[in-house]
């Protein structure tokens, strides 16, 4: 089972340079004590998000009208419609993590109790998708947790992940043990309440990516050729690298739709 260490540098913000540098150094020392590289069998990887990347640039467009860009495109083919039959319960003692599946309520609860793991993914739907929509009710179990929705993700090349946190949406890339912040899209105007679900959706079409919160579409993202196809995976991240476990989130009423062939 591969292993490694990951240095976490928060996404850059305006001001506070000295404090940020001190914080980043402290976190780096902490993380070098041990981390687990990402693998598909329910383990997880990096402590992201790190801020530096030599990959293609992310561009942000204006927020389109939701009537023009719905969360599920016309002619989309349903692959998952509420059922969690493709997700299995897991009790991972080595990483102090669980994937609990409640078949009656179709709810997946992911909990990570080991601070050096970084993030945790639960195996589920295995289709390789390029253009798709994924929709789910997301509930944060603790304020220091972020729900993770990985997409266009493969074991070898990595992929994207959307972090749904109490104070933000954040798009990251996750490759091996490294998580890199690409863009923060929503920063706490209406904080996500702990214990109350919000409806989260992701839609992709070619290089375009849209994120939705309770039916409201956020500014579209254009990313040239970073990740083109892969799985959709559900799991958990800490809100920041130094956060104290446990980290716990839940997903319910999960829908996955494949876009029709163009």
LINLINWO-V528364 format. One record per backbone hydrogen bond with DSSP energy under -1.0 kcal/mol. NH is the residue of the N-H (numbers start at 0). CO is the residue of the C=O. If there is no record, write none. Layout:
NH & CO
NH & CO
This chain:
3 & 34
19 & 15
20 & 16
21 & 17
22 & 18
23 & 19
24 & 20
25 & 21
26 & 22
27 & 23
28 & 24
29 & 25
30 & 26
31 & 27
32 & 29
33 & 30
49 & 178
58 & 221
60 & 219
67 & 64
68 & 64
75 & 72
76 & 257
78 & 255
79 & 255
81 & 253
86 & 83
89 & 98
91 & 96
92 & 90
96 & 91
97 & 110
98 & 89
99 & 108
101 & 106
105 & 101
106 & 101
107 & 250
108 & 99
109 & 248
110 & 97
111 & 246
112 & 95
116 & 113
119 & 235
121 & 233
128 & 229
132 & 256
133 & 201
134 & 254
135 & 199
136 & 251
137 & 197
138 & 249
140 & 247
144 & 141
145 & 236
146 & 163
147 & 234
148 & 161
149 & 232
150 & 159
152 & 230
153 & 157
157 & 153
158 & 173
159 & 150
160 & 171
161 & 148
162 & 169
163 & 146
164 & 167
168 & 185
169 & 162
170 & 182
171 & 160
172 & 179
173 & 158
174 & 177
177 & 174
179 & 172
180 & 49
181 & 170
182 & 170
184 & 168
185 & 168
191 & 165
194 & 139
195 & 192
197 & 137
199 & 135
200 & 211
201 & 133
202 & 209
203 & 131
204 & 207
207 & 204
208 & 220
209 & 202
211 & 200
212 & 215
213 & 198
215 & 212
217 & 210
220 & 208
221 & 58
222 & 206
224 & 222
229 & 128
230 & 152
232 & 149
234 & 147
235 & 119
236 & 145
238 & 143
242 & 239
246 & 111
248 & 109
249 & 138
250 & 107
251 & 136
254 & 134
255 & 79
256 & 132
257 & 76
258 & 130
